[in-house]
Amino acid sequence: MKTIAILFACAMIPALASAGKRPKSTPTPTPAPTPVTVGVHGNEPLIAAAPDGTLYISALQHVYSSTDSGATWTELLGPIYASSINLNSDSSISVDPGNRLFFTFDYPYAGTTAVCTSDDRGITWNCNPAVVPGGTDRMWTLAPTLTDDYEVTNEGLYETAFLHSTDRGSTWTPTSLGAGLFEPQTGPLLQKPGSTNVLQITKIFGTLPQEVPELKLYVYSPNSPGSIISAVRSTGLPIPAALPGAALGKDGELWVVSEQPNPAGGFSAVLAHSSDEGVTWSKLPPIPTTTTGTATFTWVAAGSPGHVGVIYYYTPDNGDPSSLTNSTWSVRWAETFNATSPAPTWTVGNIESAVHTGPICAAAGCSGDHRFAGDFITSLIDANDVAHLTWMIENMSTQKTTIRYERIQATPPSTTTGRRH
């Protein structure tokens, strides 16, 4: 096995400020009853909710915000390093308990990883433009407390590097590496309340012929001396087509989602969950409406105990999503309030029809309009158990893409009929 030595140069560079476009002033509880357009710039939409109610979506080098519960969206000017000249950058966002927005990205494409923060909803930014210099790719950031913030990026494009900040994002120290060489297709960072571990779902393809590709969990221990390489824990799920999604519920239950072949020749959406940070897992039956047809780009969200949702692209045709040349895709949202039962009750809604025709694929081997969504679509369930969904659609005549959003508030079927607001 080839050994790669990586030198991290994490200079404490003075913060640089730049001004952005001012969003609306105060969040108001005005829901969006139907899908709304977020913007036309970027893809791979990643959504985050701030404690003050502000919603943010990062889409490559672009950042959008909403202060009216997702009814309308404003594209922020963003930091200078994430300007429009920086095409095709990866990015990630997180909001800490003090409403500080963290925005990380690489610039130029596959270049240095930067982290910028904003305390005024993206009006102005303070940036560390070289958290990890050199060639980097697919970064994720997590700001769970006011004292600890975390960052990963793929140094040399293929080695996942883990960094830690104790000053709310001004300076960063590298502490760990991901356990797999050439395994850059990672998912978001998560931390269970009360735990010192940081979790990251990862697609492990393996480097040996006998290794079976599998969805696994990196476990970083930033406070453990000498913990240079992350632990790896198996989920028992196959690798998904897009980058993997994972979520923590309010009770600390960890949820992951993927796709597996179904009897009809397509792919079903399937979940697993763990109460002990991935040491043991329970696998659920496939979401019933995906036992025929093809589901792809699955992403999971979790709220109160048992409340789980999955957003995904779906076609009634069966096959590998990257080779379904004539298939028309829709966006679906599957939601349950008894997810930990042996056979959960799912409510599945068609969120938007005809969002794309033809193959859908992700990552480096994919190009053209087949990669119209980038490498993932996302969802979250907020502190009030309201779901927020974001995805991509494509105008097939022009091949222009649009970021879309919908807010969904449902109640358990046992209490009243689920409804969309």
N, C-alpha and C positions, 0 to 999 in steps of 0.2 A: 504494500500500500504506500502510495506516495505521501510524504509528510510535507505539509505546507506551513511555513512559519509566517506569521502575520505581525506586523509592527503597527501598533496603534499610536497615532499622534493626536492626542486630544488636548490641544492647547486651549487655555482659558482665554478665549478671545473676547474683548469687550463687546457688550451688547450694542447692536446697531438698530436704529429705529427707522421705520418708514411709515408713511401715512396711508390709510386706505379709505374706502368709501363708507360713509356712515350708514348703518342700518337703522331700522325703526327703533324707537326708544325703549318701549316697555312691552314685555310679553303680555298678550291677552288671550283668554281661553276661547278663541274662535276656531273651531275645527274645520278641516277641509273635508267636505262630504264625498268628494270624488277625486280621482287622480289629478294632480296639478303638475304643471311644468316648473321645474326648478331652474333649468338653464340649458344652454346648448353647447357649453364648453366642457370638455373632459369626459371621462368615463370612470369605471370602477368606483361608483359612488359609495362612500363610507359615511354613515350617519352617527352623530353623537348628540346627546341631550345634556344641557347644563343644568345645575341645580336651580338657576333662576328661570328656567323654562325655555331659554333660547335653544333652538335646534341648529346644528351645523352639518353640512355635507362637504366633504373634500372629494374632489374628482380630478385625479392627477394633480397638476399644479394649481388648480382652481379651488376656491373656497366660497361656499354659499352659506347664508344665515337666514333664519326666520324667527321673528319675535311675535308671531300671531298663530302659534300652534300649527305651523305648516301651511297656512292658507296662502301665503305669498312668500317669495324668496328673493333675496338680494345677493348678487355676486359681489364679493368683497374684492378690493384691489389687491390685497394680499401683500406679503413681503416682497421686496425687490428681487430676491433670489428666486422667487417662484413666478416671475413675470412671464408674459406670453411668449417670450423668446425661448423659454425652457419647455420645449414640446415633449410629451410622452413621459413625464416624470412620474414615478410612484410617489404616493403620499399616504399619511395617516394622521388622524386627529384624536384628541382626548381632552376632557375637561376635568379639572380637579375640583375638590369640594369648595374652593374659594372662587369658582367660576373662571379661573385662568384657563384660557384655550391654548392647547399645545398643537402645533402643526409641524410635521416633519416631512421632508421630501429630499430627493436627490437632484443635483443640478451640476452642469447640464445633464442630459439624459445619461443614466448609469455613471454619474460622477459622484461628487462629494455629498454626504448626508448632512443636512442642516436641521436644526430645531429652532423654531420661532415660537414665541409666546405673546399672548395679548390679554390684557386685563380690561379692555373696553369693547369686547365683542368684535374684534377684528378691525377696529378703526386705526389703531397704531400697533406696531409689532416691535419686539425686542428679539434679536436673532443671534444665535451662535452659528455662524455659517460653515463651520468645519468641525462638527462633532466627530465625524469619521471621514477623514480625507481619502482620496483615491477613488477607485472604481467600486461603487456600491449599488445595491438594488433591493427593492421590496422591504422597506422599513415599516416598523410598527411602533407606536408609542402608547404608554399607559400612565395616567396620572391619578392614582387611586387615593392619595392622601396629600396633605400639605407639606409633608417632609420627605416623601420618597416618590420618585418618578423613574420610569424605566423606558428603555429604548432598545430595539434590535434593528440591525441592518445586515445585509449580506455583503461582507467585505470580500473584495475580489469577485463579486457577483455570486459566489457559491458557498461561502462559509458564514453561517449566522453568528454574528457577534452581539453580545449582550452588554448594555451599558446602564449605569445607575447615576441618578442625580439626587442630591440632598438639599439643593438650593432652588427648587422649583424651576429647574430647567436652564439655569445660567451656565453651569459647567457639568460635564459628564465624565465618568470614569469607566473604562471597560473592565468587566469582572469575569466574564464567562464566554465560552463558545458553545454553539449548538453541537450536539453529539454526532451529527452526520455530515461528512464531506459531500459536497455537490448535492445538497438537499435544500434548495433555496425556496421551495414553494411552501411558504409558511402562512399561518393565520394569525389572528390578533393575540395580543398579550392579555392575560387575565390574572387576577389575584383574589383568592378567597378571603373574605374579611377575617382578620385574626391570624392569618398565615403569613409566614415570611417568604414562602415560595412564590415564584411567578411562573405561570403556565403558558404554553404556546402549542397549539395544534399544528402538526406538520405532516406533509406528504413525504413518506420515506419510500423511495423506490428501491433502495438497496444497491450495493455494488458487486455482490457475488451472485453467481447463477442460481444458487439455491434459495436466495432471499425472495420472499413474496412481497410485492408492494403493499403497503399498509398505512393507514392513518394512525399516527402515533403522537404522543404528547412529550414535548420537551418540558423538563422541570428545572428551572433555574433557582439557585439558593444564594442570592446576592449577599446575605449576611453570614454565610458559612465560610470560614477561612479555608483557602485552598480548593474551593469548588470552582475549578476552571472549566470543566466540561459538564454540560447539563446531563441530568438523568433522562432516560427515555422509557416511556411506559406505553405499552400496546393498548389500543382501543378495541381491537377485534373487528374494525370496520375497514372495508376496501377504500382505496383513495378515490376522491371525487374528481370530476372533470375540471372544475375550476379550483381556485385557491380555497382552502378549507375554512369553514366557520365553526365557532364554538362560543358558548355563552355560559355565564354563571347566573343561577336564579337567586332570589333574595335569601333563600335558605342555604346558599353555598353549594347547591347541587350543580355539577358540571355537565353540560350537554354538548354533544357533537353530532354532526349530521354528515351523511355521505349518500352516494348512490350505489346500488347493486343491481345486477341483471335480474329481470323479472321473467316469469314463464312465457310471456308473450314475445320476448325478444327485445324489449326495451329496457328501461332502467327505472327502478323504484327509489323513492326517498326513504332512507332508513336512519334511525337515531340510536344512540347509546348514551347512558348517563352514569355518573359516578359521584358518590358522596365523600370519597377519600382521595381527591386530587389524582384520580386515574390509577390508583393501585388496583381496584376492582371495578368491573363494569357490568351494567345490565343493558342488554340489547332489546329494543322494541321491535314488534312486527313492522313491516313496511307500512307507510301511510296508505290506507286502502285504495284511495283513488289513483295511486301510482302503480298498482300491480299490473296494469296494462298501459301502453303508451310509454313515453320517455320523459323523465324529469332530469334536469341538469341545473347547474349553478345554485345548488341548495345552500341556504344560510339559515342558521338557527338563532332564535331569540328566546329569552327566558325571563319570567317575572316572579310572581308569588308562587309558593310551592304547587307544582302540578301545572302551572300555566306556561305553555311552550308554544312557539309558532315557528313555521318554516316558510320562507319565500323561495320560489323556484320558477324557472322557465319550464313550460310543459307543452308537449305535442301529443296528440293521440296516435301518431305514427310510432312504430317500434324500430329501434336500431341505435347505433352509436351516434350521439348528437353531432359529432364532427363530420359525419358522412350522410346526413339526411338532407339531400340536396333540394328537395321540393317541399319540405315540411314547413308549416306555419306554426309559430310559437305564441303562447300566451304567458302572462304572469299569473301565478297562483299563490295564495296564502292559505296554509293549513294551520289550524289553531286548536289546541286542546287545553282543558282545565283539569284533566286527570292523567297527566303524562306518565306518572310513575306507576299506574295500574298495569297489569299484564297486557290488557288490550284497550288502550286509550280510545276515547270517543273524539273523533276529529271532525271539525267543521271546515270545509274547504270552499274557498270562494275564488271565482275568476276575477282578478283585479283589473286586467287589461288584455284585450284580445289583439291578435295580429301585430305583435310588436316586432317581428322579424320573420323573414322567410329564407330558408336555406340552412346550411350547417351552422352550429355554434361551437366555438372552441376557445381555448385559453392558453396562456403562457407562450413560451418562446417559439414553439413549433406552429403557431397559429398567426395568420395575418389577414389583411384585407377586411372586408365587412363581416367575415365570419367571426371576427374578434370585436364586433361593434360594442360589446359590453365591457371590454377589457378583460380582467381576470376574476371578477366577482360582482355580485349585487348584494345588498345587505338589508338587515332589519334590526330593530331593537324593541324591547318592551320596557317602558320607563317605570319610575318609582310608583306611578299611579296605575300600573298595569294597562297602559295605553300602548298600542303597537304603532311603530313608525316604520314604513317600508320605503325603500328607494331602489330604482332599477333603471335600465336603459331601454329605449325603443329606437327603431331605425325606420326612416322613410325609405322604402325600397326603391323608389323612382330616383331619388337623389343621393341615397346612401348617407344622408345627414342624420346624426343621432341627437337624442334629447334625453336629459335626466328627468325622471318622473318621481313623484312622491305621493303617498297616501297615508292618512292617519286612520287607524281603526281602533274603536273602543268596543269591546264585547264583554258580556257577562256570562258566567257559567250557565249552560243549558238547564241545570237543575234549579237555578234561581229564576231565570227568565230567558226568553229567546234571545240568542246573540244578535246584536245589531251593529251596523256600521254607521258611524257618524261622520 
